[in-house]
């Protein structure tokens, strides 16, 4: 039932659209939980593409593309605010009300043209006349959804708390996004965090990343940026990776609800759905996937043989988790498939070849795990795998140009 062919069929249906591009808006790739920037891990293993650099491949095919890099363990709010300032420029303003509520600094990193690598992803002309396409994976989905909500409607709490000093982001009135695409999106949260300790998962993920670039399993030595400046956890000049790592994990922020572990829970996602709405001006596309199959006797879901090895125990654990009902058991090793179509209650249609604005166009299912859908599951440099990945994203980008 769940096969990659369904994604392919959905994209082939796009060939019925006009061949002439209606826009050349840039693509913005937004990573999920624990993701990293293109210059991290020595630049050898991009989060988007793994052994191939998806950003650069899409650019070669005529699709202007930038890769965002927001807080890998931060809350959806903090990530969406960082994404705005990273693209538009300026100093990150998390908002006076939000910062006071959660006990971290109001201001974060600045994107003012002083760091060539970071500022290469800026889109200073981004506005209503120069819109963008947001392509998001995992926690990137609620991140971009919240960004669109803030762009359109701002935040009454931040306007009240800051008065004349409020950031432009919180004023609203900005129809700056043409489309959102979510890949394995955690639109309704995930039960992943119910099964494993946050710290232990992050350490294991970094060990895997290290193995992927041939550096063994010593996470203290990885060039990895937690991007937690707002919590006083910016890496100091001359600070060793090990000291930085230990300081981050000793921080009390992991008991806060203003971190990704909470906002990715089903409860945290439900609280955000109460105010983050679907925009009638935006095209929404969602791709679902799973790497589990139902057992004949237990009714639980189990990882299929193609699942990346580190994800198998998580896939099986989520497949047996019953607290939210049977519909939550199918998963891709990190996110429950039921969470991927759209936020619960949002207007939803199954894609029929004609994109509908203001609705979630569900593009179908594939039998792939959480890493495979963005290429980071390939550590061997499989040429067919890389071709299939680039071809999939390129075809979707062709469709986005016709909106």
C-alpha positions in Angstrom: 0.0 0.0 0.0 2.7 2.5 0.9 5.2 2.6 -1.9 7.5 5.2 -3.4 5.5 4.7 -6.7 2.7 6.7 -5.1 4.9 9.8 -4.8 6.2 9.3 -8.3 2.7 9.0 -9.7 1.7 12.2 -8.0 4.6 14.1 -9.5 4.1 12.6 -12.9 0.6 14.0 -12.8 2.2 17.5 -12.7 3.1 17.1 -16.3 -0.4 18.1 -17.2 0.3 21.6 -16.0 1.5 24.3 -18.4 5.2 24.2 -19.2 5.7 27.9 -18.7 7.0 28.9 -15.2 4.7 31.4 -13.5 7.3 32.3 -10.8 11.0 31.8 -10.1 10.6 32.1 -6.3 13.5 30.6 -4.4 13.2 27.3 -2.5 14.1 27.4 1.2 15.0 24.0 2.7 14.1 23.8 6.4 15.5 21.0 8.5 13.8 19.2 11.4 14.8 18.2 14.9 18.5 17.7 15.4 19.4 18.9 11.8 22.6 20.8 10.9 23.9 23.4 8.5 25.8 22.7 5.4 29.1 23.8 7.0 28.7 21.6 10.0 30.2 18.1 10.1 33.1 19.6 8.2 30.7 20.2 5.3 31.1 16.6 4.2 27.6 15.3 4.9 24.8 17.8 4.2 21.6 17.2 6.1 19.7 17.6 2.9 21.1 15.0 0.6 23.7 13.1 2.7 26.3 12.1 0.2 25.0 14.5 -2.4 24.3 18.2 -1.8 20.6 18.7 -2.6 20.9 22.5 -2.5 23.6 22.6 -5.1 22.0 19.9 -7.3 18.7 21.9 -7.4 20.6 25.1 -8.3 22.3 23.3 -11.2 18.8 22.4 -12.5 17.7 26.0 -12.5 16.0 26.1 -9.1 17.3 28.9 -6.8 17.7 27.3 -3.4 19.0 28.2 0.0 19.3 25.9 3.1 18.2 27.4 6.4 19.7 26.3 9.7 17.7 27.0 12.8 18.0 25.7 16.3 18.2 21.9 16.1 16.7 21.3 19.6 14.8 24.6 19.9 11.0 25.1 20.2 8.9 25.7 17.2 8.5 29.4 18.1 12.2 30.0 18.4 12.9 28.2 15.2 10.3 30.1 13.2 11.6 33.4 14.5 15.2 32.4 13.7 14.1 31.4 10.2 12.5 34.8 9.5 15.6 36.8 10.6 18.0 34.4 8.9 16.3 34.9 5.6 15.4 38.6 5.9 18.4 39.8 7.9 18.8 41.6 11.2 19.1 40.4 14.8 16.8 37.7 16.0 14.0 39.0 18.2 12.2 36.2 20.0 9.8 38.7 21.4 9.6 40.4 24.8 6.5 38.4 25.9 7.9 35.1 24.8 11.3 35.7 26.3 9.9 36.7 29.6 7.5 33.8 29.8 10.3 31.2 29.2 13.2 32.9 30.9 15.7 33.3 28.0 17.2 36.3 26.3 15.0 38.3 23.9 17.6 38.9 21.3 19.6 36.3 19.4 22.1 36.1 16.6 22.5 38.9 14.0 22.5 38.3 10.3 23.9 41.6 9.0 26.4 40.5 6.3 29.4 39.9 8.6 29.5 36.2 8.3 29.8 35.2 4.6 28.6 31.6 4.9 25.6 32.3 7.1 24.6 35.4 5.1 24.8 33.6 1.8 21.4 32.2 2.6 19.8 35.7 3.1 17.0 36.9 0.9 17.0 40.6 1.7 14.4 41.3 -1.1 11.9 38.9 0.4 8.5 40.5 0.5 5.0 40.3 -1.1 6.5 40.9 -4.5 9.3 38.4 -4.0 7.8 35.4 -2.3 9.4 32.0 -1.4 8.6 28.3 -1.4 9.2 26.6 1.9 10.2 22.9 1.8 10.3 21.4 5.3 11.2 18.1 6.8 10.0 16.7 10.2 9.9 19.6 12.8 10.5 21.9 9.8 6.7 21.5 9.1 5.3 23.2 12.2 8.2 25.6 12.0 7.2 26.9 8.6 3.5 26.8 9.5 4.1 29.0 12.5 6.2 31.4 10.4 3.4 31.9 7.9 1.0 32.6 10.9 3.3 35.2 12.3 3.9 36.8 8.9 0.2 37.0 8.3 -1.2 37.8 11.7 1.7 38.7 13.9 1.4 38.4 17.6 -0.9 40.5 19.8 1.0 39.5 22.9 4.3 40.7 21.4 2.7 44.0 20.2 1.4 44.6 23.7 4.6 43.7 25.4 6.9 45.7 23.1 4.9 48.7 22.1 6.7 50.9 19.5 9.8 48.6 19.9 8.0 45.6 18.5 9.7 43.7 15.6 8.2 43.9 12.1 7.6 40.1 12.3 5.0 40.5 15.0 3.0 43.2 13.1 1.6 40.8 10.6 0.1 41.7 7.2 2.8 39.9 5.2 1.7 37.6 2.4 5.3 36.6 1.6 5.0 32.8 1.1 3.7 31.2 -2.1 3.8 27.6 -0.9 4.7 25.2 1.9 5.7 21.6 1.3 6.1 19.2 4.2 8.1 15.9 3.9 7.4 13.5 6.8 6.1 16.5 8.6 5.4 16.4 12.3 2.3 18.5 11.8 0.6 16.9 14.9 3.6 16.0 16.9 5.2 12.6 17.3 5.2 9.9 20.0 8.9 9.5 19.5 9.7 11.4 22.7 7.4 9.2 24.7 9.8 6.3 24.1 13.3 7.6 24.7 15.3 10.1 26.7 16.0 13.3 24.9 19.7 13.5 25.8 20.4 9.9 24.9 18.7 10.2 21.5 20.6 13.3 20.6 23.9 11.7 21.5 23.2 8.6 19.5 22.2 10.8 16.5 25.5 12.7 16.7 27.4 9.4 16.9 25.7 8.3 13.7 26.6 11.5 12.0 30.2 11.0 13.1 30.3 7.5 11.7 28.9 8.8 8.4 32.0 11.0 7.9 34.4 8.3 9.1 35.2 9.8 12.4 34.0 7.0 14.7 31.7 7.5 17.7 33.2 10.3 19.8 30.4 13.0 19.9 32.5 15.4 22.0 34.7 16.0 18.9 31.9 16.8 16.4 31.7 20.3 14.8 28.1 20.8 15.7 26.3 24.0 16.7 23.4 23.7 19.1 22.3 27.3 18.2 21.1 28.0 21.7 22.5 31.5 22.1 19.2 32.7 23.7 19.8 30.4 26.6 23.4 31.7 27.2 24.8 28.7 25.4 26.7 30.2 22.5 30.1 28.6 22.1 32.8 30.8 23.4 36.0 31.7 21.5 38.6 29.1 22.2 36.1 26.8 24.0 36.7 23.1 23.3 34.0 21.1 21.7 33.9 18.8 24.8 33.5 21.6 27.2 30.8 23.2 25.1 29.0 19.9 24.8 29.1 19.3 28.6 27.9 22.8 29.3 24.9 22.4 26.9 23.8 19.1 28.3 24.1 20.5 31.9 21.8 23.4 31.1 18.3 23.5 32.8 16.6 24.3 29.5 15.9 20.6 29.0 13.2 21.0 31.7 11.6 23.9 29.9 8.6 23.6 27.6 10.3 26.0 25.2 12.3 23.3 23.5 11.7 20.9 20.6 11.1 17.9 22.7 7.9 19.4 24.2 6.7 21.3 21.2 7.1 18.1 19.1 4.9 16.1 21.5 1.3 15.5 20.6 0.3 17.8 23.5 2.7 20.6 22.4 1.5 20.3 18.8 -2.1 20.6 19.9 -1.4 23.8 21.8 0.1 25.3 18.7 -2.7 24.2 16.4 -5.1 26.2 18.6 -3.7 29.4 17.1 -1.6 28.5 14.0 -4.0 28.5 11.1 -3.9 27.6 7.4 -3.5 30.6 5.2 -6.0 31.0 2.3 -3.2 32.6 0.2 -0.7 29.7 0.5 -0.5 26.4 -1.4 0.2 23.5 0.9 1.6 20.2 -0.2 2.3 17.2 2.1 4.1 13.9 1.4 3.6 11.0 3.9 5.8 8.0 4.4 6.2 5.0 6.6 8.7 2.3 7.3 6.6 0.0 9.3 4.1 -2.8 8.5 1.4 -4.2 10.8 2.0 -7.6 12.5 -0.4 -10.4 11.9 -1.0 -11.3 15.5 -0.3 -8.3 17.8 -1.6 -5.5 15.6 1.6 -3.6 16.3 3.7 -2.1 13.6 7.2 -3.3 12.9 10.1 -1.9 10.9 10.4 -3.3 7.4 13.8 -4.7 6.3 14.8 -1.5 4.4 14.7 0.7 7.5 18.0 2.4 8.5 19.4 0.3 11.3 19.5 3.0 14.0 15.8 3.8 13.4 14.6 0.2 13.8 14.2 0.2 17.6 12.3 3.5 17.5 10.1 2.4 14.7 9.2 -0.8 16.6 8.7 1.1 19.9 6.4 3.7 18.3 4.6 0.8 16.5 3.7 -0.7 19.8 2.8 2.6 21.6 -1.0 2.6 22.3 -1.7 5.7 24.4 -3.1 7.7 21.5 -4.9 4.9 19.7 -4.2 2.4 16.9 -3.9 5.1 14.2 -0.6 6.4 15.7 1.3 3.1 15.4 2.4 3.4 11.8 5.5 5.5 11.6 8.8 6.2 9.8 11.1 5.7 12.7 10.7 9.2 14.0 7.3 10.7 13.1 3.9 9.0 13.1 2.4 8.7 9.6 -1.0 10.0 10.9 0.8 13.3 11.7 2.1 13.9 8.2 -0.9 14.7 6.0 -1.9 18.0 7.6 -2.5 19.6 11.0 -5.7 18.0 12.4 -8.7 20.0 11.4 -7.0 21.8 8.5 -8.7 21.8 5.1 -7.3 18.7 3.3 -7.7 17.2 -0.2 -6.0 14.3 -1.9 -4.1 15.7 -4.8 -5.8 15.1 -8.1 -3.4 17.0 -10.5 -4.7 20.5 -9.7 -3.2 22.2 -6.7 -5.7 23.9 -4.5 -4.8 27.1 -2.7 -5.6 27.5 1.0 -5.8 23.7 1.4 -3.4 20.9 2.2 -2.8 18.9 -1.0 -1.8 15.5 0.1 0.6 14.0 -2.5 0.5 10.4 -1.4 2.5 7.9 0.6 5.9 6.1 0.2 7.5 3.2 2.1 10.6 5.1 3.2 12.0 6.0 6.6 12.5 9.4 8.1 16.1 9.8 6.9 15.6 8.3 3.4 13.2 10.9 2.3 15.8 13.6 2.5 18.8 11.5 1.5 20.6 11.5 4.9 20.0 7.8 5.2 22.5 7.1 2.4 26.0 6.7 3.8 27.4 4.7 0.9 27.0 7.2 -1.9 24.5 5.1 -3.9 24.2 6.8 -7.3 20.7 5.5 -8.1 19.5 6.6 -4.6 21.0 10.1 -5.2 19.5 10.3 -8.7 16.1 9.4 -7.4 16.3 11.9 -4.6 17.4 14.8 -6.8 14.8 13.8 -9.4 12.0 13.8 -6.9 12.8 17.2 -5.5 13.5 18.7 -8.9 10.1 17.5 -10.3 8.3 19.0 -7.3 10.2 22.3 -7.7 9.1 22.3 -11.4 5.5 22.2 -10.2 6.0 24.9 -7.6 7.3 27.2 -10.4 3.9 26.9 -12.1 1.9 28.1 -9.2 
